[in-house]
Amino acid sequence: MVIPMTEETDSQPTHTIATFVDKGGVGKTTTTAHLGVALAQRGYDVLLIDLAGKQGDLSKQFGITPDPDAWPDISTVFRDKWKEITEKLPDVVDELVTPTGEGPDLIPATEALDGLDAELNSVDNARERYSRFDQFLTNSIDGRYDFVLIDLPGVTNNVTLNGLWAAENVMVPVRPGPFEAEQAAALQDDVAEINDQFDLAIELTLVIPNEVDLRTKLGKHYVEAFADEYPNAIGEHIPSSQDIQNQQKRGETVFALEEPSKTAHRALEAYEANAELLETRVGKSTANTPSVQ
């Protein structure tokens, strides 16, 4: 396989992408993990951040068991004393990060995320409430990585809005079905409203039909429908593959398979194609960079 590589990623800006749709069970975590690995294999420094809840599914995808007593954790960066902590402990951000073993780094979810939404409700100023995570990324993460992918909760709450505020781009995995199509459309409206209200420029960057079986009329219909609805954001559909679920149970992505099945191979090609689309749409390009075998 020929994998394009970048020569000087440190000199390039960090691009932040939130994975979100207001519905659970559509493959947000799986998409975040696999796109993160695909980008890392293309030579980028990638950080994955799990804000999706205390269950820590993004950690489980890589076979990682976070220390429940670890401090600081991802919830700490939303709190009032975070700036004071970073001033006293300059290397504190390094304590948050765990290597996945497949390329990207990870900041895992913790149980402390559970009460964070209610805590943020007590912040009266809306701009201050929704921009705390963005402040963390700007002050502590920008310049360390080429890509930051954020796995958001499957519901719109204060944590979700922090993630959307911080993101330049939103990536939306959708499964074939009318409800999923409605949720993707609603998200497009929500992003426009957030942009107008707070003078932001968040973009719906990549819509990925997920777990699609093109052998069925329903699968073909929805892939075509999403392509018509989001012509500038549609990505390569991810075919159904039992290997994806099997690898999740093993704590690995399908990129770790030594002998992928035919369906897994097609899924890998689709994830790689979507990684290339992300490069193009966020302004990165491998067109003038060398490649290695």
C-alpha positions as CSV (number, residue, x, y, z in Angstrom):
1,M,0.0,0.0,0.0
2,V,1.3,3.5,-0.8
3,I,0.7,5.9,2.1
4,P,1.2,9.6,1.6
5,M,3.3,11.2,4.3
6,T,3.8,14.8,5.5
7,E,7.2,16.2,6.0
8,E,6.6,19.0,8.4
9,T,3.3,18.6,10.2
10,D,4.5,20.7,13.2
11,S,4.4,23.9,11.1
12,Q,0.8,23.3,10.0
13,P,-2.3,24.3,12.0
14,T,-4.2,21.9,14.2
15,H,-7.6,20.9,12.7
16,T,-10.4,20.0,15.0
17,I,-13.3,17.7,14.0
18,A,-16.2,16.7,16.1
19,T,-18.1,13.5,15.5
20,F,-21.7,14.1,16.2
21,V,-25.4,13.4,15.5
22,D,-28.2,13.7,18.1
23,K,-28.7,9.9,18.3
24,G,-26.8,7.0,19.8
25,G,-25.8,3.8,18.1
26,V,-24.9,5.2,14.7
27,G,-21.2,4.5,14.9
28,K,-19.7,7.7,16.1
29,T,-17.1,6.1,18.2
30,T,-16.2,3.5,15.6
31,T,-15.9,6.2,13.0
32,T,-13.8,8.4,15.2
33,A,-11.4,5.6,16.0
34,H,-11.0,4.3,12.4
35,L,-10.6,7.8,10.9
36,G,-8.1,8.6,13.5
37,V,-6.0,5.5,12.7
38,A,-6.4,6.2,8.9
39,L,-5.1,9.8,9.4
40,A,-2.2,8.6,11.5
41,Q,-1.3,6.1,8.8
42,R,-1.1,8.9,6.4
43,G,1.6,10.5,8.4
44,Y,-0.3,12.9,10.7
45,D,-0.1,13.4,14.4
46,V,-3.6,12.6,15.7
47,L,-5.3,13.1,19.1
48,L,-8.7,11.5,19.9
49,I,-10.7,12.9,22.7
50,D,-13.6,11.0,24.3
51,L,-16.4,13.3,25.6
52,A,-19.2,10.8,24.8
53,G,-19.7,9.7,28.5
54,K,-18.3,7.7,31.3
55,Q,-18.7,4.4,29.5
56,G,-15.4,5.1,27.7
57,D,-16.2,3.3,24.5
58,L,-13.4,5.0,22.6
59,S,-10.9,3.6,25.1
60,K,-12.4,0.2,24.8
61,Q,-12.0,0.4,21.0
62,F,-8.2,0.4,21.6
63,G,-8.2,-2.1,24.6
64,I,-7.4,0.7,27.0
65,T,-8.7,0.7,30.6
66,P,-8.3,4.2,32.1
67,D,-7.3,4.6,35.7
68,P,-10.5,5.7,37.5
69,D,-8.3,7.5,40.1
70,A,-6.2,9.4,37.6
71,W,-5.9,13.2,38.0
72,P,-6.3,15.3,36.1
73,D,-8.9,13.9,33.7
74,I,-10.8,15.3,30.7
75,S,-13.5,16.8,32.9
76,T,-10.9,18.9,34.7
77,V,-10.2,21.0,31.6
78,F,-13.8,22.4,31.8
79,R,-13.5,23.6,35.4
80,D,-12.6,27.1,36.7
81,K,-9.2,26.0,38.2
82,W,-7.8,24.5,35.0
83,K,-5.8,27.6,34.1
84,E,-4.4,27.8,37.6
85,I,-3.5,24.1,37.4
86,T,-1.6,24.5,34.1
87,E,0.3,27.5,35.5
88,K,1.5,25.5,38.5
89,L,2.0,22.2,36.6
90,P,3.3,23.0,33.1
91,D,3.4,19.4,32.0
92,V,-0.1,18.5,33.3
93,V,-1.5,18.1,29.7
94,D,0.9,15.1,29.2
95,E,-0.9,13.4,32.1
96,L,-4.1,13.4,30.1
97,V,-2.8,11.6,27.1
98,T,-2.5,7.9,26.5
99,P,-1.0,6.2,23.3
100,T,-3.5,3.9,21.6
101,G,-0.8,1.6,20.1
102,E,-2.3,2.1,16.6
103,G,-1.0,5.6,15.8
104,P,-3.3,8.2,17.5
105,D,-3.0,9.4,21.0
106,L,-6.2,9.4,23.2
107,I,-7.6,11.5,26.0
108,P,-10.1,9.0,27.5
109,A,-13.5,9.6,29.0
110,T,-14.0,9.3,32.8
111,E,-16.8,8.9,35.2
112,A,-16.5,12.6,36.1
113,L,-18.0,13.5,32.8
114,D,-21.4,12.4,34.2
115,G,-21.9,15.5,36.3
116,L,-20.2,17.9,34.0
117,D,-23.3,18.9,32.1
118,A,-25.1,20.0,35.3
119,E,-22.0,21.9,36.5
120,L,-21.8,23.9,33.2
121,N,-25.5,24.8,33.7
122,S,-24.3,27.0,36.6
123,V,-22.2,29.1,34.3
124,D,-24.5,32.1,33.6
125,N,-22.7,33.5,30.6
126,A,-23.5,31.4,27.5
127,R,-20.3,32.3,25.7
128,E,-18.2,31.3,28.7
129,R,-20.2,28.1,29.3
130,Y,-19.8,26.8,25.7
131,S,-16.2,28.0,25.0
132,R,-14.4,26.2,27.9
133,F,-13.3,23.2,25.9
134,D,-12.2,25.5,23.0
135,Q,-10.0,27.4,25.4
136,F,-8.4,24.2,26.5
137,L,-7.7,23.1,22.9
138,T,-6.4,26.6,22.0
139,N,-4.1,27.0,25.0
140,S,-3.0,23.4,25.6
141,I,-3.3,21.3,22.5
142,D,-3.0,23.5,19.3
143,G,0.4,22.9,17.7
144,R,0.9,19.5,19.2
145,Y,-1.2,17.6,16.7
146,D,-2.3,17.9,13.1
147,F,-5.8,16.6,13.8
148,V,-7.9,16.5,16.9
149,L,-11.0,14.2,16.6
150,I,-13.7,14.6,19.3
151,D,-16.2,11.9,20.0
152,L,-19.3,13.7,21.4
153,P,-22.3,12.4,23.3
154,G,-25.3,11.2,21.3
155,V,-27.5,14.0,22.8
156,T,-27.3,17.8,22.6
157,N,-26.1,19.0,26.0
158,N,-23.6,21.5,27.4
159,V,-20.7,19.1,26.8
160,T,-21.8,18.6,23.2
161,L,-22.1,22.3,22.6
162,N,-18.6,22.8,24.0
163,G,-17.3,20.2,21.5
164,L,-19.2,21.8,18.6
165,W,-18.0,25.3,19.6
166,A,-14.4,24.0,19.6
167,A,-14.7,22.2,16.2
168,E,-14.0,23.8,12.9
169,N,-15.7,20.8,11.3
170,V,-18.4,18.3,12.1
171,M,-18.3,14.7,10.9
172,V,-21.6,12.8,10.9
173,P,-21.9,9.0,10.7
174,V,-25.4,7.9,9.7
175,R,-27.0,4.5,9.2
176,P,-29.6,4.0,6.5
177,G,-33.0,4.9,7.8
178,P,-35.5,7.8,7.8
179,F,-34.8,8.8,11.5
180,E,-31.1,9.1,10.8
181,A,-31.7,11.3,7.8
182,E,-33.9,13.6,9.9
183,Q,-31.2,13.8,12.6
184,A,-28.5,14.7,10.1
185,A,-30.8,17.4,8.7
186,A,-31.5,18.7,12.2
187,L,-27.8,18.9,12.9
188,Q,-27.3,21.0,9.8
189,D,-29.9,23.5,11.1
190,D,-28.3,23.4,14.6
191,V,-24.8,24.2,13.3
192,A,-26.2,27.1,11.3
193,E,-28.0,28.4,14.4
194,I,-24.8,28.1,16.6
195,N,-22.8,29.9,13.9
196,D,-25.3,32.8,13.8
197,Q,-25.8,33.1,17.5
198,F,-22.1,33.1,18.4
199,D,-20.5,34.4,15.1
200,L,-18.7,31.1,14.5
201,A,-17.8,29.2,11.3
202,I,-18.4,25.5,12.1
203,E,-18.9,23.5,8.9
204,L,-20.7,20.2,8.2
205,T,-17.6,18.6,6.7
206,L,-18.2,14.9,6.2
207,V,-21.4,12.8,6.2
208,I,-20.6,9.1,6.2
209,P,-23.3,6.5,5.5
210,N,-22.3,3.8,7.9
211,E,-22.9,0.0,7.9
212,V,-24.4,0.1,4.5
213,D,-25.4,-3.0,2.5
214,L,-25.6,-2.0,-1.1
215,R,-27.1,-5.3,-2.0
216,T,-30.4,-4.0,-0.6
217,K,-32.6,-1.4,-2.2
218,L,-32.8,0.4,1.1
219,G,-29.0,0.7,1.3
220,K,-28.7,2.0,-2.2
221,H,-31.6,4.4,-1.7
222,Y,-30.2,6.1,1.4
223,V,-26.7,6.4,0.0
224,E,-28.1,8.2,-3.0
225,A,-30.4,10.3,-0.8
226,F,-27.6,11.4,1.4
227,A,-25.5,12.2,-1.6
228,D,-28.2,14.4,-3.0
229,E,-28.9,16.1,0.3
230,Y,-25.2,16.8,1.2
231,P,-23.4,17.0,-2.2
232,N,-20.5,19.0,-0.7
233,A,-20.1,16.9,2.5
234,I,-20.9,13.3,1.5
235,G,-18.2,10.8,2.2
236,E,-17.5,7.2,1.1
237,H,-20.0,4.8,2.6
238,I,-18.7,2.2,5.1
239,P,-19.9,-1.3,4.2
240,S,-21.2,-3.7,6.8
241,S,-18.5,-6.0,8.1
242,Q,-18.7,-8.4,11.1
243,D,-14.9,-7.9,11.5
244,I,-15.5,-4.3,12.7
245,Q,-17.6,-5.6,15.6
246,N,-15.2,-8.5,16.2
247,Q,-12.2,-6.2,16.4
248,Q,-14.1,-3.9,18.9
249,K,-14.4,-6.9,21.2
250,R,-10.7,-7.5,20.9
251,G,-9.8,-3.9,21.6
252,E,-8.5,-3.1,18.1
253,T,-9.6,-1.4,14.9
254,V,-9.8,-3.3,11.6
255,F,-6.5,-1.7,10.7
256,A,-4.9,-4.1,13.1
257,L,-6.1,-7.2,11.2
258,E,-3.3,-9.1,9.5
259,E,-5.6,-10.9,7.1
260,P,-8.8,-8.8,6.7
261,S,-11.9,-10.4,5.1
262,K,-13.3,-9.1,1.9
263,T,-15.8,-6.9,3.7
264,A,-13.2,-5.7,6.2
265,H,-10.9,-4.8,3.3
266,R,-13.7,-2.8,1.7
267,A,-14.3,-1.0,5.0
268,L,-10.6,-0.2,5.3
269,E,-10.6,1.3,1.8
270,A,-13.6,3.4,2.7
271,Y,-12.0,4.7,5.9
272,E,-8.9,5.5,4.0
273,A,-10.9,7.3,1.3
274,N,-12.7,9.3,4.0
275,A,-9.4,10.3,5.6
276,E,-8.3,11.6,2.3
277,L,-11.5,13.6,2.0
278,L,-10.9,15.1,5.4
279,E,-7.5,16.2,4.3
280,T,-8.9,18.0,1.3
281,R,-11.8,19.5,3.0
282,V,-9.9,21.0,6.0
283,G,-7.2,22.4,3.7
284,K,-4.5,19.8,4.2
285,S,-3.2,18.1,1.1
286,T,-0.7,15.4,0.4
287,A,-0.4,16.4,-3.3
288,N,3.1,17.8,-2.9
289,T,4.4,15.4,-0.2
290,P,6.5,12.3,-0.6
291,S,5.1,8.8,-0.3
292,V,6.6,5.6,1.1
293,Q,5.8,1.9,0.4
